[in-house]
Amino acid sequence: MEQQGMKPYVIGLDLGGTNSVFGIVDSRGDIKVTTAIKTQGYDNVNDYVDACVAALEPVIDQVGGIGQIKAMGIGAPNGNYYNGTIEFAPNLSWGRDGIVPLAEMFKERLGIPVALTNDANAAAIGEMIYGVARGMKNFIMITLGTGVGSGILVNGQLVYGSDGFAGELGHVVVRRDGRPCGCGRKGCLETYCSATGVARTARELLTSTDQPSLLRELNPDEITSLDVAIAAGKGDKLANEIYEFTGRILGEACSDFAAFSSPEAFIFFGGMTKAGDLIMKPIKKAYDENVLKIYKDKAQFLVSGLEGSSAAVLGASAVGWEI
């Protein structure tokens, strides 16, 4: 990629619901320097972009100034690759009520080309170029964070659809008239299998049963998926049931997704994957029990090998190299 006279770096931004993580990346995929800010707490998107640029200036100086930077790539929730916009993103305080031309805003402030894609698509690209999906042409990346996102690769290309928004598997309904979702629908996969969904399941089970559990020592309104994982790791029966339930729904959903693109792998990414076998075993079991015979024993179930937000930062940077 790197040629004589070519600018050697790209900025990658993983714009998450909680944190915005920046990396300055070279063409080999080495992240040279990083910085981060909180995503929320800004009255409007202009204040957010100002805060991003202020955080970026010192790290851009560390690599020799803006003249060394070819472009910027952004992975963001509800990001539209075609238009460089974030559109009606329910988990962003400054982005939920309309269309935000974020790529254009950064281009104006930094004076470099900027491309933007959906955050789960960025993670999928990062995984394909630098991670466990190297060499794969057909896979589905599922990100398990505050929400559930997905990036679908078919024949080596990301599926964007007619409007840039294909691949919202987190908003496929898995339980008709189930839990209300931030998107306005009911029973979305995200309401059960995100970190937030796991906490909701914990609260429901604590209320509907009198089963003893370490989780009863906590304030139910403050329980997180991490609390559930810690309790399950200590052998807590109720916490293990929460993961069984969560994994079953996710495995059933994947058995349906297989019918769409027959992937060679499902790759899971995000904080929830730290639960390891607690979540992966029930996913595989439910998948095997429900998948169509022609797909049986074909797909691998893998956990991303890229650390933390690295996959998303690297994926976002890859979008920048393509400009």
Phi, psi and omega in degrees: 000319187278124178239168178304129176084352180279143179293129194277352187230156172229145174269130173249133177240118171265102184266100182260170179296334181254307183238150171249115185249126179253142171226140171260120195240140174267178189289346177272356181088018174273126176276112187281322184204145180229160171206166182207154171224165173287141182282322187268178174091008177254140183293327179208173187291332177298318178296321179297312181296320176303316181295321178298313182295320178298322179287328183285326188308310181295326180283330174295319177300325182296334180258012174104012175096170186297336178297342179270357189251122184286316188192179175229140174239141183234133169251121187218149176298140183055032178280135181253110183300323183293320188253351183068029185241156166255130188235117175049056181275108189297334184267007179245120184302324183263005184231008188273343190257008182182202183253122184250118182279065192296319180300316180296321181297317179290324179299317179296318184285323187261338180074027176230159177296144181226131174240153184223143174218172176297144185300320180289327175296320178298316179298321179296317178297316178302318181292322182290322184274321189240354192238211186290347181266010179304129179088352179273146179248341182224107176206161176241123178264128178239121181260126183249094180229221175305322174238192173240122178243170177207148172233128185247121176255126177233126180052037176082005180236142175292140177273114180255336182075187187286337187237004181092359186245017178295155174087038175261066184290339176296341181248024167278133182283122180253346176220108181302133182056035179276213184297140175294141182247155178301340181279350180104348178266177180237139174082018178297150176310320181302328184286347180249324193249003172277172175301321178296320180296321178297318178296323178296318179298318179301313181297320180297314182291325179294327180281319188273349178231164173248023179301133178295145181198146174301333183292341180290344179282349184260158172292118186304327182289344184252003181295135177243169178296331178296318177301318181295317180296319180296314179297317180297321178298335178270007177088013181295122187296315182296317180298321177295323178296325178299316179290323176302313181297313182297313181295324180296314180297319181292319179295318177298317180297316180297326179295330174284319181298328180303326182294340182278311188229004180041064184288153174279344177204150164253125182244127184253138187220146176118171187306325184296335183292344178296343177288349174058229183300333180307322180259324186290322181297310178296330176299308183297319181299311181294323178298310182299325182285337189245343188285149178300143186307320184296341180260354188302136175062020180260317186277138171274152174245112188236152173254137180307136178267358183271136186291137170043236182270008181304316182302315183289321178295315180294320178296317177298320180295324179298325177296324178293320179296332185282347183296000000 
